[in-house]
Amino acid sequence: MYTFIVILILIVCVLLALVVLVQNSKGGGLAANFSAPTQVLGARQSADFIEKATWWLAAILVVLCLAATVAIPKHHANDAINTEVTSTGNPVQAASPIAPTADQQ
């Protein structure tokens, strides 16, 4: 599930980048190619569509990022830490280089 969400995030990111690159902050961009505002995708209609697409893609990206955070597989990380700690044994006894003297026995 986590991998599927990450793939969706990447697709949304690419689409969002394309939509933002089509926009022009000074009112040009895709809207500048059309001269009559009465066309199907006239100057105002295309700008509205691109702006709505930007907001929708941004909202979808936020939701997918939150879903990915919830879907992160947690059991794999805990298993690796637990096996590493239990397999080393007692590190205090293994690390003492000083042998006990006759007085300590």
C-alpha positions, -999 to +999 in steps of 0.1 A: +000+000+000+028+024+009+045+018-025+012+025-043+008+058-025+043+069-032+038+062-069+006+083-068+025+111-051+051+110-079+024+111-106+007+141-089+040+159-085+047+156-122+012+168-132+015+197-107+048+207-122+033+206-157+003+227-147+024+253-130+048+255-160+018+262-183+007+291-161+021+326-166+019+350-137+013+380-159-019+366-175-002+350-205+007+313-207-020+290-222-046+318-220-025+341-243-029+317-273-066+324-275-079+358-287-117+356-284-131+351-249-162+334-263-143+303-274-147+270-255-113+275-238-111+313-241-087+334-222-106+335-189-119+299-190-084+284-195-070+305-167-098+294-144-093+257-153-055+258-148-059+276-115-085+250-103-063+222-115-034+236-095-054+238-063-069+204-068-035+188-074-020+206-044-048+193-022-045+158-035-007+159-029-012+170+007-038+142+013-015+116-003+015+127+018-006+124+050-018+089+038+018+079+031+028+089+066+001+067+081+009+038+058+046+037+065+055+001+074+065+002+110+070-035+118+101-039+095+121-012+114+112-026+148+122-062+138+156-051+126+163-032+158+151-061+180+172-087+163+203-066+164+200-060+202+191-096+210+218-111+188+248-093+204+243-108+238+257-089+268+281-062+255+295-053+290+309-088+296+323-091+261+340-057+262+359-060+294+396-065+285+409-067+321+411-102+335+402-106+372+432-108+395+436-132+424+424-106+448+391-101+430+383-139+429 
